[in-house]
Amino acid sequence: MTLGPHISFLFFRPDWDGITNITLSDETGVIGGLSFTIGTKAFSVLASLDYMHLAFKTEQPGISLNRNDLDMSGLVLQVGILMRF
């Protein structure tokens, strides 16, 4: 069994491909949380609970918005399987 904290830094350079003329700013974000694994030497289950903070500014809104940013902050849950060969 393992349990430990982790942190990741993010950089996004978004390119809008929709038909609406929207330009989003380049942004950096951060993810931090706890990871937990349990299992045997060959097979383990992984779970991670994180908080992500990331918000894009809309520089050229092609539509009417009630805010000038696209906020993607929130909790992130990841569950997976690890196999060792």
N, CA, C and O atoms as a GROMACS GRO file, in nm:
protein
  340
    1MET      N    1   0.085  -0.118   0.000
    1MET     CA    2   0.000   0.000   0.000
    1MET      C    3   0.089   0.124   0.000
    1MET      O    4   0.191   0.129   0.070
    2THR      N    5   0.051   0.222  -0.078
    2THR     CA    6   0.122   0.350  -0.079
    2THR      C    7   0.020   0.464  -0.069
    2THR      O    8  -0.093   0.452  -0.114
    3LEU      N    9   0.064   0.573  -0.009
    3LEU     CA   10  -0.018   0.693   0.004
    3LEU      C   11   0.076   0.812   0.002
    3LEU      O   12   0.175   0.814   0.076
    4GLY      N   13   0.046   0.910  -0.080
    4GLY     CA   14   0.134   1.026  -0.084
    4GLY      C   15   0.078   1.142  -0.163
    4GLY      O   16  -0.011   1.125  -0.247
    5PRO      N   17   0.130   1.261  -0.136
    5PRO     CA   18   0.085   1.380  -0.208
    5PRO      C   19   0.157   1.394  -0.341
    5PRO      O   20   0.262   1.336  -0.363
    6HIS      N   21   0.098   1.472  -0.429
    6HIS     CA   22   0.163   1.507  -0.555
    6HIS      C   23   0.112   1.643  -0.602
    6HIS      O   24   0.006   1.689  -0.561
    7ILE      N   25   0.192   1.705  -0.687
    7ILE     CA   26   0.157   1.834  -0.745
    7ILE      C   27   0.206   1.836  -0.890
    7ILE      O   28   0.313   1.784  -0.920
    8SER      N   29   0.127   1.895  -0.978
    8SER     CA   30   0.162   1.906  -1.119
    8SER      C   31   0.136   2.049  -1.165
    8SER      O   32   0.039   2.112  -1.122
    9PHE      N   33   0.221   2.097  -1.251
    9PHE     CA   34   0.202   2.228  -1.311
    9PHE      C   35   0.159   2.209  -1.456
    9PHE      O   36   0.212   2.122  -1.525
   10LEU      N   37   0.064   2.288  -1.502
   10LEU     CA   38   0.006   2.274  -1.634
   10LEU      C   39   0.030   2.400  -1.716
   10LEU      O   40   0.033   2.510  -1.661
   11PHE      N   41   0.047   2.384  -1.847
   11PHE     CA   42   0.052   2.497  -1.939
   11PHE      C   43  -0.034   2.463  -2.059
   11PHE      O   44  -0.016   2.358  -2.122
   12PHE      N   45  -0.126   2.551  -2.092
   12PHE     CA   46  -0.215   2.531  -2.206
   12PHE      C   47  -0.203   2.648  -2.302
   12PHE      O   48  -0.197   2.764  -2.260
   13ARG      N   49  -0.199   2.616  -2.430
   13ARG     CA   50  -0.206   2.715  -2.537
   13ARG      C   51  -0.324   2.675  -2.626
   13ARG      O   52  -0.305   2.609  -2.728
   14PRO      N   53  -0.445   2.713  -2.586
   14PRO     CA   54  -0.564   2.664  -2.656
   14PRO      C   55  -0.580   2.721  -2.796
   14PRO      O   56  -0.544   2.836  -2.822
   15ASP      N   57  -0.633   2.639  -2.884
   15ASP     CA   58  -0.663   2.678  -3.021
   15ASP      C   59  -0.810   2.643  -3.047
   15ASP      O   60  -0.845   2.526  -3.055
   16TRP      N   61  -0.894   2.744  -3.060
   16TRP     CA   62  -1.037   2.723  -3.077
   16TRP      C   63  -1.066   2.684  -3.220
   16TRP      O   64  -1.033   2.758  -3.313
   17ASP      N   65  -1.129   2.567  -3.240
   17ASP     CA   66  -1.159   2.518  -3.374
   17ASP      C   67  -1.306   2.532  -3.412
   17ASP      O   68  -1.346   2.488  -3.520
   18GLY      N   69  -1.386   2.592  -3.327
   18GLY     CA   70  -1.528   2.606  -3.356
   18GLY      C   71  -1.555   2.714  -3.460
   18GLY      O   72  -1.464   2.784  -3.502
   19ILE      N   73  -1.680   2.726  -3.499
   19ILE     CA   74  -1.716   2.825  -3.600
   19ILE      C   75  -1.731   2.964  -3.541
   19ILE      O   76  -1.732   3.063  -3.614
   20THR      N   77  -1.742   2.974  -3.408
   20THR     CA   78  -1.754   3.103  -3.341
   20THR      C   79  -1.615   3.163  -3.322
   20THR      O   80  -1.520   3.090  -3.292
   21ASN      N   81  -1.601   3.292  -3.340
   21ASN     CA   82  -1.473   3.360  -3.327
   21ASN      C   83  -1.443   3.388  -3.179
   21ASN      O   84  -1.484   3.490  -3.125
   22ILE      N   85  -1.372   3.295  -3.114
   22ILE     CA   86  -1.334   3.310  -2.974
   22ILE      C   87  -1.184   3.288  -2.962
   22ILE      O   88  -1.131   3.194  -3.020
   23THR      N   89  -1.117   3.374  -2.889
   23THR     CA   90  -0.975   3.358  -2.861
   23THR      C   91  -0.957   3.341  -2.711
   23THR      O   92  -1.001   3.425  -2.633
   24LEU      N   93  -0.893   3.231  -2.672
   24LEU     CA   94  -0.866   3.204  -2.531
   24LEU      C   95  -0.719   3.230  -2.503
   24LEU      O   96  -0.633   3.202  -2.587
   25SER      N   97  -0.689   3.283  -2.386
   25SER     CA   98  -0.552   3.318  -2.350
   25SER      C   99  -0.471   3.193  -2.314
   25SER      O  100  -0.527   3.091  -2.274
   26ASP      N  101  -0.339   3.203  -2.330
   26ASP     CA  102  -0.248   3.098  -2.280
   26ASP      C  103  -0.250   3.106  -2.128
   26ASP      O  104  -0.242   3.215  -2.071
   27GLU      N  105  -0.259   2.993  -2.062
   27GLU     CA  106  -0.270   2.992  -1.916
   27GLU      C  107  -0.187   2.881  -1.855
   27GLU      O  108  -0.158   2.780  -1.918
   28THR      N  109  -0.150   2.904  -1.731
   28THR     CA  110  -0.087   2.800  -1.650
   28THR      C  111  -0.184   2.764  -1.538
   28THR      O  112  -0.264   2.845  -1.494
   29GLY      N  113  -0.174   2.640  -1.494
   29GLY     CA  114  -0.260   2.592  -1.387
   29GLY      C  115  -0.181   2.500  -1.296
   29GLY      O  116  -0.062   2.476  -1.318
   30VAL      N  117  -0.248   2.450  -1.196
   30VAL     CA  118  -0.184   2.361  -1.100
   30VAL      C  119  -0.284   2.254  -1.057
   30VAL      O  120  -0.404   2.280  -1.043
   31ILE      N  121  -0.233   2.133  -1.036
   31ILE     CA  122  -0.311   2.022  -0.981
   31ILE      C  123  -0.236   1.970  -0.859
   31ILE      O  124  -0.115   1.948  -0.865
   32GLY      N  125  -0.307   1.952  -0.750
   32GLY     CA  126  -0.247   1.896  -0.630
   32GLY      C  127  -0.344   1.802  -0.562
   32GLY      O  128  -0.465   1.823  -0.567
   33GLY      N  129  -0.290   1.697  -0.500
   33GLY     CA  130  -0.380   1.604  -0.433
   33GLY      C  131  -0.306   1.487  -0.372
   33GLY      O  132  -0.186   1.492  -0.349
   34LEU      N  133  -0.382   1.381  -0.345
   34LEU     CA  134  -0.330   1.259  -0.284
   34LEU      C  135  -0.351   1.140  -0.376
   34LEU      O  136  -0.455   1.128  -0.441
   35SER      N  137  -0.250   1.052  -0.381
   35SER     CA  138  -0.260   0.927  -0.455
   35SER      C  139  -0.254   0.811  -0.357
   35SER      O  140  -0.186   0.817  -0.255
   36PHE      N  141  -0.327   0.706  -0.390
   36PHE     CA  142  -0.335   0.588  -0.305
   36PHE      C  143  -0.329   0.465  -0.393
   36PHE      O  144  -0.404   0.455  -0.490
   37THR      N  145  -0.242   0.370  -0.363
   37THR     CA  146  -0.237   0.243  -0.434
   37THR      C  147  -0.244   0.130  -0.333
   37THR      O  148  -0.193   0.141  -0.221
   38ILE      N  149  -0.308   0.021  -0.373
   38ILE     CA  150  -0.314  -0.099  -0.291
   38ILE      C  151  -0.319  -0.220  -0.385
   38ILE      O  152  -0.385  -0.216  -0.488
   39GLY      N  153  -0.249  -0.325  -0.347
   39GLY     CA  154  -0.251  -0.445  -0.430
   39GLY      C  155  -0.130  -0.533  -0.404
   39GLY      O  156  -0.064  -0.522  -0.301
   40THR      N  157  -0.104  -0.619  -0.499
   40THR     CA  158   0.008  -0.712  -0.491
   40THR      C  159   0.124  -0.659  -0.574
   40THR      O  160   0.117  -0.549  -0.629
   41LYS      N  161   0.230  -0.738  -0.581
   41LYS     CA  162   0.347  -0.697  -0.658
   41LYS      C  163   0.316  -0.686  -0.808
   41LYS      O  164   0.372  -0.601  -0.877
   42ALA      N  165   0.227  -0.772  -0.858
   42ALA     CA  166   0.197  -0.774  -1.001
   42ALA      C  167   0.075  -0.690  -1.040
   42ALA      O  168   0.063  -0.650  -1.155
   43PHE      N  169  -0.016  -0.663  -0.946
   43PHE     CA  170  -0.142  -0.598  -0.980
   43PHE      C  171  -0.182  -0.504  -0.867
   43PHE      O  172  -0.187  -0.545  -0.751
   44SER      N  173  -0.210  -0.378  -0.899
   44SER     CA  174  -0.250  -0.279  -0.798
   44SER      C  175  -0.363  -0.193  -0.852
   44SER      O  176  -0.380  -0.177  -0.972
   45VAL      N  177  -0.441  -0.139  -0.760
   45VAL     CA  178  -0.546  -0.044  -0.792
   45VAL      C  179  -0.500   0.094  -0.746
   45VAL      O  180  -0.450   0.109  -0.634
   46LEU      N  181  -0.517   0.193  -0.832
   46LEU     CA  182  -0.474   0.330  -0.805
   46LEU      C  183  -0.597   0.419  -0.792
   46LEU      O  184  -0.691   0.408  -0.870
   47ALA      N  185  -0.595   0.508  -0.694
   47ALA     CA  186  -0.698   0.611  -0.681
   47ALA      C  187  -0.628   0.743  -0.649
   47ALA      O  188  -0.533   0.746  -0.571
   48SER      N  189  -0.676   0.849  -0.709
   48SER     CA  190  -0.617   0.980  -0.688
   48SER      C  191  -0.729   1.083  -0.677
   48SER      O  192  -0.819   1.086  -0.761
   49LEU      N  193  -0.723   1.167  -0.576
   49LEU     CA  194  -0.819   1.276  -0.558
   49LEU      C  195  -0.741   1.406  -0.561
   49LEU      O  196  -0.654   1.429  -0.477
   50ASP      N  197  -0.773   1.491  -0.658
   50ASP     CA  198  -0.696   1.613  -0.681
   50ASP      C  199  -0.789   1.734  -0.687
   50ASP      O  200  -0.910   1.722  -0.706
   51TYR      N  201  -0.728   1.852  -0.669
   51TYR     CA  202  -0.795   1.978  -0.696
   51TYR      C  203  -0.719   2.046  -0.809
   51TYR      O  204  -0.598   2.064  -0.800
   52MET      N  205  -0.789   2.084  -0.916
   52MET     CA  206  -0.728   2.151  -1.030
   52MET      C  207  -0.773   2.296  -1.031
   52MET      O  208  -0.891   2.326  -1.015
   53HIS      N  209  -0.678   2.387  -1.049
   53HIS     CA  210  -0.708   2.530  -1.062
   53HIS      C  211  -0.660   2.577  -1.198
   53HIS      O  212  -0.540   2.578  -1.226
   54LEU      N  213  -0.755   2.616  -1.285
   54LEU     CA  214  -0.723   2.661  -1.420
   54LEU      C  215  -0.838   2.746  -1.472
   54LEU      O  216  -0.954   2.705  -1.464
   55ALA      N  217  -0.806   2.864  -1.526
   55ALA     CA  218  -0.908   2.951  -1.584
   55ALA      C  219  -0.849   3.021  -1.707
   55ALA      O  220  -0.738   3.074  -1.701
   56PHE      N  221  -0.923   3.020  -1.816
   56PHE     CA  222  -0.883   3.086  -1.941
   56PHE      C  223  -0.957   3.218  -1.953
   56PHE      O  224  -1.076   3.226  -1.924
   57LYS      N  225  -0.887   3.322  -1.995
   57LYS     CA  226  -0.949   3.451  -2.025
   57LYS      C  227  -0.998   3.448  -2.170
   57LYS      O  228  -0.929   3.397  -2.258
   58THR      N  229  -1.116   3.501  -2.193
   58THR     CA  230  -1.167   3.513  -2.330
   58THR      C  231  -1.125   3.650  -2.381
   58THR      O  232  -1.175   3.754  -2.336
   59GLU      N  233  -1.032   3.650  -2.477
   59GLU     CA  234  -0.973   3.775  -2.525
   59GLU      C  235  -1.055   3.839  -2.636
   59GLU      O  236  -1.060   3.962  -2.644
   60GLN      N  237  -1.119   3.760  -2.720
   60GLN     CA  238  -1.205   3.813  -2.826
   60GLN      C  239  -1.335   3.734  -2.825
   60GLN      O  240  -1.351   3.642  -2.905
   61PRO      N  241  -1.426   3.768  -2.738
   61PRO     CA  242  -1.549   3.689  -2.734
   61PRO      C  243  -1.632   3.707  -2.861
   61PRO      O  244  -1.667   3.819  -2.898
   62GLY      N  245  -1.661   3.597  -2.926
   62GLY     CA  246  -1.746   3.601  -3.044
   62GLY      C  247  -1.892   3.582  -3.008
   62GLY      O  248  -1.980   3.591  -3.094
   63ILE      N  249  -1.918   3.555  -2.881
   63ILE     CA  250  -2.055   3.540  -2.832
   63ILE      C  251  -2.068   3.622  -2.705
   63ILE      O  252  -1.969   3.662  -2.645
   64SER      N  253  -2.190   3.647  -2.664
   64SER     CA  254  -2.214   3.723  -2.542
   64SER      C  255  -2.197   3.632  -2.420
   64SER      O  256  -2.262   3.529  -2.409
   65LEU      N  257  -2.109   3.673  -2.329
   65LEU     CA  258  -2.080   3.594  -2.209
   65LEU      C  259  -2.114   3.674  -2.085
   65LEU      O  260  -2.104   3.797  -2.085
   66ASN      N  261  -2.155   3.605  -1.980
   66ASN     CA  262  -2.180   3.676  -1.855
   66ASN      C  263  -2.053   3.687  -1.770
   66ASN      O  264  -2.051   3.760  -1.671
   67ARG      N  265  -1.946   3.616  -1.809
   67ARG     CA  266  -1.816   3.627  -1.744
   67ARG      C  267  -1.710   3.635  -1.853
   67ARG      O  268  -1.734   3.592  -1.966
   68ASN      N  269  -1.595   3.690  -1.821
   68ASN     CA  270  -1.490   3.701  -1.922
   68ASN      C  271  -1.384   3.593  -1.908
   68ASN      O  272  -1.273   3.608  -1.959
   69ASP      N  273  -1.417   3.483  -1.838
   69ASP     CA  274  -1.323   3.372  -1.829
   69ASP      C  275  -1.396   3.239  -1.832
   69ASP      O  276  -1.514   3.230  -1.799
   70LEU      N  277  -1.322   3.135  -1.872
   70LEU     CA  278  -1.370   2.998  -1.874
   70LEU      C  279  -1.299   2.926  -1.761
   70LEU      O  280  -1.182   2.889  -1.775
   71ASP      N  281  -1.367   2.904  -1.650
   71ASP     CA  282  -1.308   2.847  -1.530
   71ASP      C  283  -1.325   2.696  -1.531
   71ASP      O  284  -1.438   2.646  -1.533
   72MET      N  285  -1.213   2.623  -1.530
   72MET     CA  286  -1.216   2.477  -1.530
   72MET      C  287  -1.166   2.420  -1.398
   72MET      O  288  -1.120   2.306  -1.393
   73SER      N  289  -1.174   2.498  -1.291
   73SER     CA  290  -1.127   2.455  -1.160
   73SER      C  291  -1.228   2.359  -1.097
   73SER      O  292  -1.348   2.367  -1.122
   74GLY      N  293  -1.176   2.268  -1.014
   74GLY     CA  294  -1.264   2.176  -0.944
   74GLY      C  295  -1.193   2.050  -0.901
   74GLY      O  296  -1.072   2.037  -0.918
   75LEU      N  297  -1.269   1.958  -0.844
   75LEU     CA  298  -1.216   1.831  -0.798
   75LEU      C  299  -1.205   1.733  -0.914
   75LEU      O  300  -1.290   1.729  -1.002
   76VAL      N  301  -1.098   1.652  -0.911
   76VAL     CA  302  -1.074   1.552  -1.014
   76VAL      C  303  -1.051   1.418  -0.944
   76VAL      O  304  -0.968   1.410  -0.853
   77LEU      N  305  -1.124   1.315  -0.984
   77LEU     CA  306  -1.107   1.180  -0.930
   77LEU      C  307  -1.056   1.090  -1.041
   77LEU      O  308  -1.113   1.087  -1.150
   78GLN      N  309  -0.949   1.017  -1.013
   78GLN     CA  310  -0.891   0.925  -1.110
   78GLN      C  311  -0.882   0.788  -1.044
   78GLN      O  312  -0.835   0.776  -0.931
   79VAL      N  313  -0.927   0.686  -1.115
   79VAL     CA  314  -0.918   0.548  -1.068
   79VAL      C  315  -0.859   0.466  -1.181
   79VAL      O  316  -0.898   0.481  -1.296
   80GLY      N  317  -0.765   0.378  -1.148
   80GLY     CA  318  -0.702   0.298  -1.252
   80GLY      C  319  -0.642   0.170  -1.199
   80GLY      O  320  -0.650   0.140  -1.080
   81ILE      N  321  -0.581   0.095  -1.289
   81ILE     CA  322  -0.518  -0.032  -1.257
   81ILE      C  323  -0.372  -0.024  -1.300
   81ILE      O  324  -0.341   0.022  -1.409
   82LEU      N  325  -0.282  -0.070  -1.213
   82LEU     CA  326  -0.140  -0.078  -1.244
   82LEU      C  327  -0.102  -0.225  -1.253
   82LEU      O  328  -0.135  -0.304  -1.165
   83MET      N  329  -0.032  -0.262  -1.360
   83MET     CA  330   0.015  -0.400  -1.376
   83MET      C  331   0.165  -0.398  -1.398
   83MET      O  332   0.215  -0.319  -1.478
   84ARG      N  333   0.236  -0.482  -1.328
   84ARG     CA  334   0.381  -0.493  -1.342
   84ARG      C  335   0.414  -0.626  -1.409
   84ARG      O  336   0.363  -0.731  -1.369
   85PHE      N  337   0.499  -0.621  -1.510
   85PHE     CA  338   0.537  -0.743  -1.583
   85PHE      C  339   0.679  -0.782  -1.552
   85PHE      O  340   0.729  -0.881  -1.604
   0.00000   0.00000   0.00000
